[in-house]
Amino acid sequence: MKKIITIDREFGSGGREFGKRLAELLNIAYYDEEIIDEISDKTDLALEYVRSIVEKAPPLSFPITIGQTFSPILPPYTEQNSKIYVEQAEIIKELASRSDCVIVGRCADYILKDSGAIRIFVYADMEHKVKRCQERSPENEKLSNREMAKKIKAVDRDRRKYYEFFTGEDWNDRLHYDFLINTSNKDIKELTRAFSQIFDINFDIK
Amino acid sequence: MKKIITIDREFGSGGREFGKRLAELLNIAYYDEEIIDEISDKTDLALEYVRSIVEKAPPLSFPITIGQTFSPILPPYTEQNSKIYVEQAEIIKELASRSDCVIVGRCADYILKDSGAIRIFVYADMEHKVKRCQERSPENEKLSNREMAKKIKAVDRDRRKYYEFFTGEDWNDRLHYDFLINTSNKDIKELTRAFSQIFDINFDIK
């Protein structure tokens, strides 16, 4: 079967590790930063600038203002942002048509929803997300568990806004995904190894 | 690995079929009606009576009234209902300790949450749930698609109320489950065959 797999994930749930390991186990391409690099190459924008825009949700006030005033002139930040999203969507489609792959984030689930992609959402409870983030944060940037939980919520709020801004859909709606995977209490390496077995069998989306 | 698998499912999503096929493929026990039969044997209540109470959510007004008045006397229906739930929970624990198994519904995910059970939630979009229900309804009981959608929503509302009444939790909260599986657009037989591969690998809940 064709193996085009998209992964959305809550911050701290280990979704990125899950995606990387899955791509390795299935021996297929893996994209996240790479996509941004490619956008960067195509648009001649500095990598860091592109990265900062794609990582951060656009201010929510823009689409609301636009909706209320029907202003034909978009603020430069939104225009730039929308241009990047459109290019990014094209690149994602191109990559998915090129070879089997895992694509993490970037609304890839939405962009590839009609192309037979298997869309995965990875999540966990707050306790495990905080624990995972604490284990990975540098010694000189230690936050309290409460501060870390706040940061995790803020990142996911941005991801949700970003998704909603560009797709008009709720990032949390389970109907956007084929599988939702809870990583709380689990070893992600073993979980990925178990889950990768699914792809040995043909269960194409009709 | 130990294979205790609980399945919650939206009405019409094919969760029951998924559970039965999974049990067959893994060669382990399967319970749903069987649990009720066993309750029936233990309590000397007529099977049909037990079945009707377990299938239907208790009136939501009961717990609210109890909370407000701290009345020590419960209405007979609720008392009977709670008694059945408690017995049912004991039986579910007993069954899960006896052998590997799949248990569909009956708040089994909640009852077995601390015993290393793999908790699955099966769902689908309304279009596919209606289609599935229409294909399975007898010729002389045909509903319009709109009536069928209404029926599907009503059954799930009852399931949600039942779950909330006995566990105090939201049936739809993804944190109660390890995997959520969307059956829309999929062949359930192939999907189950693919998913059953997961259990070949050891990914015990810690």
Contacts between the chains, C-beta under 8 A, distances in Angstrom:
chain1	res1	chain2	res2	distance
A	123	B	174	6.3
A	123	B	175	7.7
A	125	B	175	5.4
A	174	B	123	6.3
A	174	B	174	6.9
A	174	B	180	5.7
A	174	B	182	6.9
A	175	B	123	7.7
A	175	B	125	5.4
A	175	B	182	6.9
A	175	B	184	7.5
A	177	B	180	7.7
A	177	B	182	6.4
A	178	B	181	7.6
A	178	B	182	5.0
A	178	B	186	7.8
A	179	B	179	6.4
A	179	B	180	6.9
A	179	B	181	6.0
A	179	B	182	7.2
A	180	B	174	5.8
A	180	B	177	7.7
A	180	B	179	6.9
A	180	B	180	3.8
A	181	B	178	7.6
A	181	B	179	6.0
A	182	B	174	6.9
A	182	B	175	6.9
A	182	B	177	6.4
A	182	B	178	5.0
A	182	B	179	7.1
A	184	B	175	7.5
A	185	B	205	5.0
A	185	B	206	4.9
A	186	B	178	7.8
A	186	B	203	6.3
A	186	B	205	6.4
A	186	B	206	6.9
A	187	B	203	6.8
A	187	B	206	7.1
A	190	B	201	6.8
A	190	B	202	6.4
A	190	B	203	4.2
A	190	B	204	8.0
A	191	B	203	5.0
A	193	B	201	5.4
A	193	B	203	7.3
A	194	B	198	4.6
A	194	B	199	7.6
A	194	B	200	7.7
A	194	B	201	3.8
A	194	B	202	7.8
A	194	B	203	4.3
A	195	B	198	6.1
A	197	B	197	3.5
A	197	B	198	5.7
A	197	B	200	6.1
A	197	B	201	6.3
A	198	B	194	4.6
A	198	B	195	6.1
A	198	B	197	5.8
A	198	B	198	6.5
A	199	B	194	7.7
A	200	B	194	7.7
A	200	B	197	6.1
A	201	B	190	6.8
A	201	B	193	5.4
A	201	B	194	3.8
A	201	B	197	6.3
A	202	B	190	6.5
A	202	B	194	7.8
A	203	B	186	6.4
A	203	B	187	6.8
A	203	B	190	4.2
A	203	B	191	5.1
A	203	B	193	7.3
A	203	B	194	4.3
A	205	B	185	5.0
A	205	B	186	6.4
A	206	B	185	4.9
A	206	B	186	6.9
A	206	B	187	7.1
